[in-house]
Amino acid sequence: MVKVYVYRRIRERNRWLRSDGTPNFNDRIHKKPSELQPVILRDVPAASEQTPILKVTELMYESGYRIIPILSSKDLVSGVVTGMDIIDYLGGGPRYNIILSRNLNSVYDALDVPVDNVMRNNPVTVSTDMTLPQLLEVMIKYGIGAVPVTDKDGKYVGLVTERSLIKYLTGKVTGVLVKDVMTENVIYVTADMSLGKAMKTMINTGVRRLPVVKDGIVAGMLSCKDITGFIGSHKVFTVLKRKTIDELLDLPVSDVMRTDVLTISPEADIGEAASIMNVKKVGSLLVIQEGELKGIITARDILYGTVAG
């Protein structure tokens, strides 16, 4: 049975905002250099509006990023597509109506649809001359974990993500503990649950990562990155026999989840959590104490705890 909670990202954002809707940054942020150059990721691939969805998942898998900027012919950012957008499309949310209305029963046909059908139009962007506090205010205010960066002419330069920020901002010791910023009452799924139900859980709750429980014990993790990687690596085509969307949605979570779950103690400093995430290139850690799941801490939790802690 899956626990369902209030849309979590709204609560995460609101707890770091003042009554006037602006973040309350600590002094650590104002001591950093104002330019964004150190945190811009310039190796993030981009796609055009007519790029097939399958190709976008390939770019996500090959690059390791869960967001791909969509550029116009003049290198202007016309949209972005995230792993959650693709999960929404494949059966998790309202975008699934595209598949239903077009009778796209084949996985091949569904993934051949141009990405402009599922991308987010007119996304929030930031400019290279923006200060670090201004950037953080935008990300926290809009609840976004990654934002395209443009130059003075509006052309795409790169991307800033939560992970690139915590790598830049977080020292070995911050004085903020994992238990102070982690999310409790973790939403989880079971190993035998269908992938379709798990994707709906992600979309309905706004959670990109779901611990997977088997026989009452955490057996793995299912993230939107795991799902897009399952597709982008083409593993989906070897696992599915009939190659249909219905077969994809009926797959058990255990076929897609990863079992290498990383954990941390609730008493650890978030600087230690950030170091583990940076080294292992993951966006979350399960918080375990005496073998019991106490919560989950994400890159966003660390970022918010760092800038406001």
KABEL-V266668 format. One record per residue. RES is the residue in one letter. BURIAL is b if it has 16 or more other C-alpha atoms within 10 Angstrom, else e. Layout:
RES|BURIAL  RES|BURIAL
This chain:
M|e  V|e  K|e  V|e  Y|e  V|e  Y|e  R|e  R|e  I|e  R|e  E|b  R|b  N|b  R|e  W|b  L|b  R|e  S|e  D|e  G|e  T|e  P|b  N|e  F|b  N|e  D|e  R|e  I|b  H|e  K|e  K|e  P|e  S|e  E|e  L|b  Q|e  P|e  V|b  I|b  L|e  R|e  D|e  V|b  P|b  A|b  A|b  S|b  E|b  Q|e  T|b  P|b  I|b  L|b  K|b  V|b  T|b  E|b  L|b  M|b  Y|b  E|e  S|e  G|e  Y|b  R|b  I|b  I|b  P|b  I|b  L|b  S|e  S|e  K|e  D|b  L|b  V|b  S|b  G|b  V|b  V|b  T|b  G|b  M|b  D|b  I|b  I|b  D|b  Y|b  L|b  G|b  G|b  G|b  P|e  R|b  Y|b  N|e  I|b  I|b  L|e  S|e  R|e  N|e  L|b  N|e  S|b  V|b  Y|e  D|b  A|b  L|b  D|b  V|b  P|b  V|b  D|b  N|e  V|b  M|b  R|b  N|e  N|e  P|b  V|b  T|b  V|b  S|b  T|b  D|e  M|e  T|b  L|b  P|b  Q|e  L|b  L|b  E|b  V|b  M|b  I|b  K|b  Y|e  G|b  I|b  G|e  A|b  V|b  P|b  V|b  T|b  D|e  K|e  D|e  G|b  K|b  Y|b  V|b  G|b  L|b  V|b  T|b  E|b  R|b  S|b  L|b  I|b  K|b  Y|e  L|b  T|b  G|e  K|e  V|e  T|b  G|e  V|b  L|b  V|b  K|b  D|b  V|b  M|b  T|b  E|e  N|e  V|b  I|b  Y|b  V|b  T|b  A|b  D|e  M|b  S|b  L|b  G|b  K|b  A|b  M|b  K|b  T|b  M|b  I|b  N|b  T|b  G|b  V|b  R|b  R|b  L|b  P|b  V|b  V|b  K|e  D|e  G|e  I|e  V|b  A|b  G|b  M|b  L|b  S|b  C|b  K|b  D|b  I|b  T|b  G|b  F|b  I|b  G|b  S|b  H|e  K|e  V|b  F|b  T|e  V|e  L|e  K|e  R|e  K|b  T|b  I|b  D|e  E|b  L|b  L|b  D|e  L|b  P|b  V|b  S|b  D|e  V|b  M|b  R|b  T|e  D|e  V|e  L|b  T|b  I|b  S|b  P|b  E|e  A|b  D|b  I|b  G|b  E|b  A|b  A|b  S|b  I|b  M|b  N|b  V|e  K|e  K|e  V|b  G|b  S|b  L|b  L|b  V|b  I|b  Q|e  E|e  G|e  E|e  L|b  K|b  G|b  I|b  I|b  T|b  A|b  R|b  D|b  I|b  L|b  Y|b  G|b  T|b  V|b  A|b  G|b
